[in-house]
């Protein structure tokens, strides 16, 4: 252990892009560098217990640092443990991973999985086999376990001792995981706690949710923890409540989740591979925000023909209209406005099945005539929740689900929103993936709500458009604390939740439904750019949007839901965020201020191609409910100074001149 904790020497003893090998019978330490040689992950089999530990070191511009110090590895099955008594058998040759793939929606269209991989093979004292698979990227590291033997019998994992040891002098931005037992939980809809000391216990027994963000080494380095590659054989993980000495451990789901339905411990036949535990890192927030590690570590697409999958913008009647959309005429007005805006979809929420006989078919037909696709809401229950809202009992039993999907496909429905999962146990993960598997056969796109956090599924299932797992705009209906918390909460999400995948926040609400906004109109408008989601649901009323200035409506008509590229420009979680995104040659910049004081911002346009661009700037006007609009020309290499007022924001659209 002492050798591992003090092994900063690896940065000088290990030549970049080489592994240190000694004879298999003597080797107790292995090292894997990133392609650029700046990150090195070390695994050590510590004697005499023969337990596995790892650490991650980084060479920075200011010196060598330890990012993750000595942290435990290991997993326990019901039949035997793989925590101590592990003997090294062999190491597969280091592989260079160099794969390019495309996404239909996400933070960037063209992705490049570029990393080094090393697999270490161990046996325990009973002769059971365990592989440890390591990946080193230029912006982070990842690892997972594999039981490589072949066996048709079911095996059960009862414990995972994986830990992440962060420097105790650091600070964290973490979301307490909701305790089981509530009517609508647990789900990932808590407020992030900001700038708390590393090692601070979660206020909830359920622990901390993924993803978790840390600022370490006196503010000079950032680390984000999460997971990827979760399949039907495992549970959705989180972090334990306690982190003694800054060591955060993987936590399994609670027994009470999903009303106690489903096993806490996952089971599978062999071979069996666990999800990736990933650590994104960098000397600034830029590599964290821009990272594609989550999709890199997820399985390739299983959908061959993707012509029917269309990212897009959607209206949503529920937020400002009745909770039970039984009014055909109201829904028609939202469809008409969707067509007027050139948006692609309209979401019909809870209790649409209560429309008069035949009216839903008529509504779908009317929408399709207007070139508007309808998305219909469903309850995921089932016995795992007690929420009466319907339609329900359509998404759990596969034969019933497939019959429903056939019905929707024949009607011309384009997608579904499925709500209230309330568990991260293996059986719920199987339901998520079962819905996605069946939906692809009936050309239905999918949105999950009241759900777990995304773990890379949008690469495997490109028709998986978005996922809630966020305390979003709907909370202006539910939470009296949301208006005062939303400004700073909004500025944490680009650095945490939205890093790992699409986020259905339901942005751009100008009117007040119950608890009034404190954010400005420009702040709300900027959320359409700052946040990424394959479906963007604009929830405000038709009347409210129509009252906006022409330039604002034109901006909302043009802002896309799928992006070609991302650029993080500036910001700090809990204070402000400025991001740029590109689509079809145009760049969009969004900035939000979460502080009660003015925030100066310098926009460096060096990310632009050479040439001249028309720039539309929409920012706050004289009051929080007014806009200021400006048009000017800009060149790459220029910069622009702006001041976001308290709780304010801005958007920019840049179009290259011919």
C-alpha positions in Angstrom: 0.0 0.0 0.0 2.8 2.4 0.9 4.5 1.8 -2.4 1.3 2.5 -4.3 0.6 5.8 -2.4 4.1 7.1 -3.0 4.4 6.0 -6.6 4.5 9.4 -8.2 7.8 8.0 -9.5 5.8 6.3 -12.3 5.9 9.5 -14.3 9.7 9.4 -14.4 10.4 5.7 -14.3 7.9 4.7 -17.0 8.7 5.7 -20.6 5.7 7.2 -22.3 3.6 4.7 -24.3 5.5 1.7 -22.8 4.5 -0.8 -20.1 6.9 -2.2 -17.5 7.0 -6.0 -17.8 8.7 -8.5 -15.5 8.1 -12.2 -15.3 4.5 -13.2 -14.7 5.4 -15.0 -11.4 7.0 -11.8 -10.0 4.9 -9.0 -11.3 2.7 -7.1 -8.8 2.3 -3.7 -10.6 1.0 -2.7 -14.0 0.8 0.7 -15.7 -1.2 2.0 -18.6 -0.6 5.4 -20.1 -3.0 7.6 -22.1 -2.2 8.1 -25.8 -0.5 11.4 -25.1 1.4 10.0 -22.1 0.1 12.5 -19.6 -2.2 10.2 -17.7 -1.1 7.0 -16.2 -3.3 4.5 -14.4 -1.4 2.0 -12.1 -2.7 -1.2 -10.7 -0.9 -3.0 -7.9 -1.6 -6.4 -6.3 -0.7 -5.7 -2.7 1.0 -8.5 -0.7 0.5 -10.5 1.4 -3.3 -10.1 1.1 -3.2 -10.1 -2.7 -5.7 -7.3 -3.0 -6.0 -5.0 -5.9 -5.6 -1.2 -5.8 -5.3 1.4 -8.5 -4.3 5.0 -8.8 -4.3 7.7 -11.5 -1.5 10.2 -11.9 -1.2 13.1 -14.3 1.5 15.3 -15.8 0.3 18.9 -15.9 1.8 22.2 -17.0 2.7 23.0 -13.4 4.0 19.6 -12.4 3.0 16.0 -11.7 0.0 15.3 -9.5 -1.9 12.4 -8.1 -5.5 12.5 -9.2 -6.8 9.3 -7.7 -4.6 7.9 -4.9 -4.6 4.3 -3.7 -8.2 3.1 -4.3 -9.6 -0.4 -3.8 -10.7 -2.8 -6.6 -12.7 -6.0 -6.2 -16.1 -7.7 -6.5 -17.9 -10.4 -4.7 -20.2 -13.0 -6.0 -22.6 -15.1 -3.9 -20.5 -18.2 -4.6 -17.0 -16.7 -4.1 -15.2 -13.4 -3.6 -12.7 -11.6 -5.9 -11.4 -9.1 -3.3 -8.4 -10.7 -1.7 -6.3 -13.8 -2.5 -6.0 -12.8 -6.1 -3.1 -14.2 -8.1 -1.9 -12.7 -11.3 -2.1 -15.0 -14.3 -1.3 -12.9 -17.4 -1.7 -9.6 -19.1 -3.1 -9.2 -22.6 -0.9 -7.1 -24.8 -1.8 -3.4 -24.7 -4.2 -2.5 -27.4 -4.5 0.9 -29.2 -8.2 1.7 -29.5 -8.8 4.0 -32.5 -12.4 4.0 -33.6 -14.6 6.7 -35.2 -18.4 6.7 -35.1 -21.3 9.0 -35.7 -24.2 10.0 -33.4 -27.6 11.3 -34.6 -27.7 13.6 -31.5 -25.4 14.5 -28.7 -22.7 17.0 -27.9 -21.0 16.2 -31.2 -21.9 14.3 -34.4 -18.5 12.8 -35.2 -16.8 11.0 -32.3 -13.3 9.5 -32.0 -12.7 6.8 -29.5 -8.9 7.1 -29.0 -7.3 5.3 -26.1 -5.1 2.5 -24.8 -6.5 -0.7 -23.3 -5.0 -3.3 -21.0 -6.6 -6.4 -19.7 -5.2 -8.1 -16.6 -6.2 -11.7 -15.7 -6.4 -13.0 -12.1 -7.6 -16.1 -10.3 -8.8 -16.3 -6.7 -8.1 -19.0 -4.2 -11.0 -21.2 -5.4 -9.7 -21.0 -9.0 -12.3 -18.5 -10.2 -11.2 -16.2 -12.9 -11.5 -12.4 -12.9 -10.4 -10.0 -15.6 -9.7 -6.3 -15.0 -10.1 -4.2 -18.1 -8.5 -0.8 -18.1 -8.8 2.1 -20.6 -6.6 5.3 -20.6 -7.9 8.3 -22.6 -6.3 11.7 -22.9 -9.2 13.0 -20.8 -9.7 10.2 -18.3 -9.5 6.6 -17.4 -12.1 3.8 -17.1 -12.1 0.2 -15.9 -14.5 -2.7 -15.5 -14.6 -6.3 -14.3 -15.3 -9.5 -16.3 -15.9 -13.0 -15.3 -14.5 -14.7 -18.4 -15.6 -18.3 -17.9 -18.6 -19.8 -19.7 -21.4 -21.2 -17.6 -25.2 -21.3 -18.3 -25.9 -21.2 -14.5 -26.9 -17.9 -12.9 -24.3 -16.2 -10.7 -25.1 -13.3 -8.4 -23.0 -10.3 -7.4 -23.5 -9.3 -3.8 -20.9 -6.6 -3.3 -18.5 -4.3 -5.3 -15.7 -2.7 -3.3 -14.6 -0.3 -6.0 -13.6 3.0 -4.6 -12.3 6.5 -5.7 -9.9 8.2 -3.4 -10.0 12.0 -3.9 -7.6 14.5 -2.2 -9.3 15.6 1.1 -8.4 19.2 0.5 -10.7 19.3 -2.6 -14.3 20.4 -3.0 -17.2 18.6 -4.6 -20.4 19.3 -6.5 -22.7 16.3 -5.7 -26.3 15.3 -5.8 -27.7 13.5 -2.8 -29.5 10.4 -4.0 -33.2 10.3 -3.0 -34.0 7.7 -0.3 -36.4 5.0 -1.4 -40.0 5.1 -0.2 -41.4 8.3 -1.6 -44.3 8.3 -4.0 -42.3 9.6 -7.0 -38.8 8.4 -6.1 -36.1 7.6 -6.0 -35.1 9.5 -9.1 -32.2 11.9 -10.0 -34.1 15.1 -9.2 -32.4 16.6 -6.2 -30.4 19.8 -6.0 -26.6 19.5 -6.3 -24.7 20.5 -3.2 -22.1 22.9 -4.2 -18.5 23.4 -3.1 -18.7 20.9 -0.2 -15.6 19.4 1.3 -14.4 16.1 -0.2 -15.6 13.4 2.1 -18.7 15.2 3.3 -21.4 12.5 4.0 -24.6 12.6 2.0 -27.6 13.9 3.9 -29.5 10.9 2.6 -28.8 7.3 3.5 -29.1 6.4 -0.2 -25.7 8.1 -0.8 -24.7 10.2 -3.8 -25.9 10.1 -7.4 -23.7 9.9 -10.5 -22.3 12.0 -11.9 -20.1 13.6 -9.2 -17.7 16.5 -9.8 -14.6 17.4 -7.8 -12.2 20.3 -7.9 -8.9 19.3 -6.4 -5.3 20.4 -5.9 -6.1 24.0 -5.0 -8.5 24.5 -7.8 -6.1 23.4 -10.5 -7.7 20.2 -11.5 -11.2 18.8 -12.2 -12.5 15.2 -11.9 -15.9 13.8 -12.8 -17.0 10.3 -11.7 -19.8 8.3 -13.4 -20.4 5.0 -15.2 -21.1 3.8 -18.7 -21.9 0.7 -20.6 -24.7 -0.5 -18.3 -26.6 -3.4 -19.7 -29.4 -5.7 -18.6 -27.1 -7.8 -16.4 -26.3 -5.2 -13.7 -27.8 -2.5 -11.6 -27.4 1.3 -11.9 -24.7 2.3 -9.4 -24.2 5.3 -7.1 -21.8 6.3 -4.4 -22.0 5.4 -0.7 -23.2 7.9 1.9 -19.9 8.0 3.8 -16.5 8.7 2.1 -14.0 8.1 4.9 -10.7 9.9 4.2 -12.1 11.0 0.8 -12.7 7.4 -0.5 -16.0 7.1 -2.3 -17.3 3.5 -2.8 -19.8 2.1 -5.2 -23.2 1.5 -3.7 -25.9 -0.9 -4.8 -29.6 -0.1 -5.0 -31.7 -0.1 -1.8 -34.2 -2.9 -1.1 -37.1 -0.5 -0.8 -36.7 0.9 -4.4 -39.6 0.1 -6.7 -41.8 -0.8 -3.8 -39.5 -3.6 -2.9 -40.0 -5.3 -6.3 -36.8 -6.8 -7.8 -33.6 -8.1 -6.3 -30.9 -5.7 -5.1 -28.2 -8.1 -6.2 -27.8 -8.7 -10.0 -27.6 -12.1 -11.6 -26.2 -13.3 -14.9 -24.8 -16.3 -16.7 -21.1 -16.3 -17.6 -19.2 -14.7 -19.2 -20.3 -11.5 -17.4 -18.9 -8.0 -17.8 -19.8 -5.2 -15.5 -20.4 -1.5 -16.4 -17.4 0.8 -16.8 -16.4 3.0 -13.9 -15.2 6.2 -15.5 -13.1 9.1 -14.3 -13.1 12.2 -16.6 -10.4 14.7 -15.7 -8.6 17.8 -16.8 -6.6 20.9 -15.9 -9.7 22.9 -16.6 -13.4 22.3 -17.0 -13.1 22.3 -20.8 -12.1 18.6 -21.2 -14.7 17.6 -18.7 -17.6 19.4 -20.4 -16.5 18.4 -23.9 -15.7 14.7 -23.1 -17.3 11.9 -25.1 -16.0 9.1 -22.8 -19.5 8.0 -21.9 -20.5 7.2 -25.5 -17.0 5.9 -26.3 -17.4 3.3 -23.5 -20.9 2.2 -24.7 -21.8 -0.4 -27.2 -22.2 0.6 -30.9 -25.6 1.2 -32.4 -27.9 -1.8 -32.8 -30.2 0.1 -35.2 -29.4 -0.5 -38.9 -31.8 1.8 -40.6 -32.0 5.1 -38.8 -33.9 7.1 -41.4 -37.0 7.3 -39.1 -35.0 8.8 -36.1 -35.3 12.5 -36.1 -34.0 14.8 -33.3 -36.2 17.9 -32.9 -38.1 20.5 -30.9 -41.5 19.9 -29.3 -44.3 21.7 -27.7 -45.7 20.4 -24.4 -49.2 21.3 -23.3 -49.0 19.9 -19.7 -46.8 22.6 -18.2 -49.3 25.5 -18.7 -52.5 23.6 -19.5 -54.5 21.2 -17.5 -52.6 18.2 -16.1 -55.0 15.9 -17.8 -55.0 16.8 -21.5 -58.5 15.7 -22.4 -59.3 18.8 -24.5 -59.0 17.9 -28.1 -59.2 21.6 -29.1 -56.4 22.6 -26.7 -54.1 20.0 -28.1 -54.9 21.1 -31.7 -53.8 24.6 -30.8 -50.4 23.3 -29.6 -50.1 21.3 -32.8 -50.9 24.3 -34.9 -48.3 26.4 -33.1 -45.7 23.6 -33.5 -46.3 23.7 -37.3 -46.1 27.5 -37.2 -42.7 27.4 -35.5 -41.3 24.7 -37.8 -40.8 22.4 -34.8 -41.0 18.7 -35.3 -43.1 17.3 -32.4 -45.8 17.9 -29.9 -45.9 15.9 -26.6 -49.3 14.8 -25.3 -48.9 13.9 -21.7 -50.7 12.0 -18.9 -54.3 10.7 -19.4 -54.4 11.2 -23.1 -56.2 7.8 -23.1 -59.2 9.6 -21.5 -59.9 11.5 -24.7 -63.2 10.7 -26.3 -63.4 7.5 -28.3 -61.5 7.7 -31.6 -60.1 11.2 -30.8 -56.5 10.1 -30.3 -56.4 8.7 -33.8 -58.0 11.9 -35.1 -55.4 13.9 -33.3 -52.5 11.9 -34.6 -53.9 12.1 -38.2 -54.3 15.9 -37.8 -50.8 16.3 -36.5 -49.3 14.2 -39.3 -51.1 16.3 -41.9 -49.4 19.4 -40.3 -46.0 17.5 -40.5 -46.0 17.4 -36.7 -45.1 14.1 -35.0 -46.9 13.2 -31.8 -45.2 11.9 -28.7 -47.5 10.1 -26.2 -46.9 9.7 -22.5 -47.0 6.3 -20.6 -46.7 5.2 -17.0 -43.9 2.5 -16.7 -45.9 0.7 -14.0 -46.5 -2.1 -13.2 -46.3 -3.3 -9.7 -43.1 -1.2 -9.0 -45.1 2.1 -8.6 -48.4 3.1 -7.1 -49.1 6.1 -9.4 -52.5 5.9 -11.0 -51.8 8.2 -13.9 -52.4 6.5 -17.2 -52.0 4.9 -19.6 -50.3 2.4 -17.3 -49.7 -1.4 -17.3 -48.7 -1.2 -20.9 -44.9 -1.0 -20.6 -43.9 -3.9 -18.3 -45.2 -7.2 -19.8 -43.4 -7.6 -23.1 -46.3 -9.0 -25.1 -48.6 -6.2 -24.0 -45.9 -3.6 -24.7 -45.3 -4.9 -28.2 -49.0 -4.9 -28.9 -49.1 -1.3 -27.8 -46.1 -0.3 -29.9 -47.8 -2.0 -32.9 -50.9 0.1 -32.3 -48.9 3.3 -32.0 -46.9 2.6 -35.2 -50.1 1.9 -37.2 -51.6 5.2 -36.0 -48.5 7.1 -37.0 -47.2 8.1 -33.5 -43.5 9.0 -33.6 -42.4 8.4 -30.1 -43.2 7.8 -26.4 -42.4 9.3 -23.1 -42.3 6.7 -20.3 -42.4 7.9 -16.7 -42.0 6.7 -13.0 -39.4 3.9 -12.9 -38.4 4.5 -9.3 -35.6 2.0 -9.1 -32.1 1.3 -10.3 -32.3 -2.5 -9.6 -31.5 -4.9 -12.4 -35.2 -5.6 -13.2 -35.8 -1.9 -13.9 -32.6 -1.6 -16.0 -34.0 -4.6 -18.0 -37.3 -2.8 -18.4 -35.5 0.4 -19.8 -33.6 -1.7 -22.3 -36.6 -3.9 -23.1 -38.6 -0.8 -24.1 -35.7 0.5 -26.3 -35.3 -2.9 -27.9 -39.0 -3.3 -28.7 -39.4 0.4 -29.7 -36.8 0.1 -32.5 -38.8 -2.6 -34.1 -41.8 -0.4 -34.4 -40.0 2.8 -35.3 -40.7 4.6 -32.1 -38.4 7.1 -30.5 -38.2 7.1 -26.7 -37.9 9.6 -23.8 -37.6 8.4 -20.1 -38.8 10.4 -17.1 -38.9 9.8 -13.4 -35.8 7.7 -14.2 -32.2 6.9 -13.8 -29.4 8.9 -15.3 -28.2 8.1 -18.8 -25.2 5.9 -19.1 -24.4 6.0 -22.8 -27.6 4.3 -24.2 -28.1 7.0 -26.8 -25.1 5.5 -28.8 -26.4 1.9 -28.6 -30.0 3.0 -29.2 -30.0 6.2 -31.3 -33.8 6.3 -31.0 -33.3 7.0 -27.3 -33.7 10.7 -27.6 -33.4 12.1 -24.1 -33.9 11.4 -20.4 -35.0 13.5 -17.4 -32.9 12.6 -14.3 -32.8 16.3 -13.5 -34.6 18.8 -11.4 -35.9 20.8 -14.3 -38.3 23.5 -15.4 -41.4 21.5 -14.4 -40.5 22.3 -10.7 -41.9 25.8 -11.1 -45.1 23.8 -10.6 -44.0 21.7 -7.6 -41.2 23.3 -5.5 -41.5 26.6 -3.8 -37.7 26.6 -3.4 -37.1 26.2 -7.1 -37.2 29.9 -8.2 -34.4 30.9 -5.7 -32.4 27.7 -6.4 -32.8 27.5 -10.2 -30.3 30.2 -11.1 -27.3 28.6 -9.5 -28.6 25.0 -10.0 -28.9 25.7 -13.7 -25.2 26.6 -13.9 -24.1 23.3 -12.2 -25.9 21.1 -14.7 -23.6 21.8 -17.7 -20.7 20.6 -15.7 -22.4 17.5 -14.2 -25.6 16.0 -15.4 -25.4 17.1 -19.0 -21.8 16.0 -19.4 -22.9 12.3 -19.4 -25.8 12.5 -21.9 -29.0 14.1 -23.1 -31.0 16.0 -20.5 -34.8 16.7 -20.7 -34.9 19.9 -18.6 -37.9 21.4 -20.5 -36.2 24.8 -21.0 -37.3 28.2 -22.0 -40.3 29.1 -19.8 -41.1 32.7 -19.7 -44.5 32.7 -17.9 -45.1 31.7 -14.2 -47.4 28.8 -13.5 -47.2 28.7 -9.7 -43.8 29.8 -8.3 -42.5 32.8 -10.1 -39.2 32.9 -11.9 -36.3 34.9 -10.6 -34.2 34.2 -13.7 -34.5 36.7 -16.6 -36.0 36.1 -19.9 -32.6 36.0 -21.6 -31.4 33.4 -19.0 -34.4 31.2 -19.9 -33.8 31.6 -23.7 -30.1 30.7 -23.3 -31.0 27.3 -21.8 -32.0 26.2 -25.3 -28.2 26.3 -26.2 -26.5 25.7 -22.9 -28.3 22.3 -22.5 -28.3 19.4 -24.9 -31.2 17.0 -25.6 -32.1 15.0 -28.7 -35.7 16.2 -28.1 -36.0 19.7 -26.7 -39.5 20.2 -25.1 -40.5 23.9 -25.0 -43.3 23.8 -22.4 -44.7 27.3 -22.2 -48.1 28.3 -23.5 -48.8 29.2 -27.1 -49.9 32.7 -26.0 -46.7 33.3 -24.1 -44.4 32.4 -26.9 -46.4 34.5 -29.4 -45.9 37.5 -27.2 -42.2 37.3 -27.6 -40.3 39.7 -29.9 -39.9 38.5 -33.5 -36.2 38.1 -33.1 -36.7 35.8 -30.2 -39.3 33.7 -32.0 -36.9 33.5 -35.0 -34.2 32.3 -32.8 -36.4 29.6 -31.3 -37.4 28.5 -34.8 -33.7 28.1 -35.7 -32.1 26.6 -32.6 -31.5 22.9 -33.3 -31.8 19.8 -31.1 -28.8 18.0 -32.7 -25.3 19.4 -32.7 -22.2 18.8 -34.8 -19.7 20.2 -32.2 -19.3 21.7 -28.8 -17.0 24.3 -27.3 -16.8 25.2 -23.6 -15.9 28.9 -23.4 -16.0 29.8 -19.7 -17.8 29.3 -16.4 -17.8 27.8 -13.0 -20.4 25.5 -11.5 -22.9 27.3 -9.4 -21.8 30.7 -10.8 -22.1 30.9 -14.6 -21.7 28.9 -17.8 -21.0 29.9 -21.4 -21.1 27.2 -24.1 -20.9 27.2 -27.9 -22.5 24.6 -30.1 -22.4 24.1 -33.9 -25.0 22.8 -36.3 -24.9 22.8 -40.1 -22.2 25.5 -40.2 -23.9 27.9 -37.8 -22.7 28.5 -34.3 -24.9 29.2 -31.3 -23.5 30.5 -28.0 -25.5 30.5 -24.8 -24.6 32.1 -21.4 -26.3 32.0 -18.1 -25.5 33.7 -14.8 -26.5 32.0 -11.6 -25.2 34.8 -9.3 -27.1 37.8 -7.8 -24.4 40.1 -9.2 -23.3 41.1 -12.7 -21.0 38.6 -14.5 -18.6 40.0 -17.1 -17.9 37.5 -20.0 -15.3 37.6 -22.7 -16.3 35.5 -25.8 -13.3 34.4 -27.7 -14.4 33.6 -31.3 -11.2 31.7 -32.2 -13.4 28.5 -32.5 -14.8 30.0 -35.8 -13.6 29.2 -39.2 -11.8 31.9 -41.1 -14.1 34.5 -42.7 -16.8 36.9 -41.7 -19.9 36.0 -39.7 -23.3 37.7 -39.2 -23.8 37.8 -35.4 -27.2 38.0 -33.8 -26.9 38.9 -30.1 -30.0 38.7 -27.8 -29.4 39.6 -24.2 -31.3 41.2 -21.3 -33.1 44.4 -21.8 -33.9 47.2 -19.4 -35.9 44.8 -17.2 -35.7 41.1 -16.5 -38.6 40.5 -18.7 -37.3 42.4 -21.7 -34.7 41.7 -24.4 -32.1 43.7 -26.2 -31.3 42.7 -29.8 -28.2 43.6 -31.7 -26.7 42.6 -35.1 -23.1 42.9 -36.1 -20.3 41.3 -38.0 -17.6 39.2 -36.4 -14.4 37.4 -37.5 -12.5 34.4 -36.1 -9.9 35.6 -33.6 -12.0 38.5 -32.5 -13.5 38.6 -29.0 -16.5 40.3 -27.5 -17.0 41.6 -24.0 -20.5 41.2 -22.5 -21.9 41.6 -19.0 -24.7 39.3 -17.9 -26.8 41.0 -15.3 -27.7 39.2 -12.0 -29.5 35.9 -12.9 -29.4 36.9 -16.5 -28.1 35.5 -19.8 -27.6 35.8 -23.5 -27.6 33.9 -26.8 -25.6 34.4 -29.9 -26.2 33.0 -33.4 -23.3 33.2 -35.9 -23.9 32.6 -39.6 -21.0 32.6 -42.1 -21.4 35.1 -44.9 -21.0 33.8 -48.4 
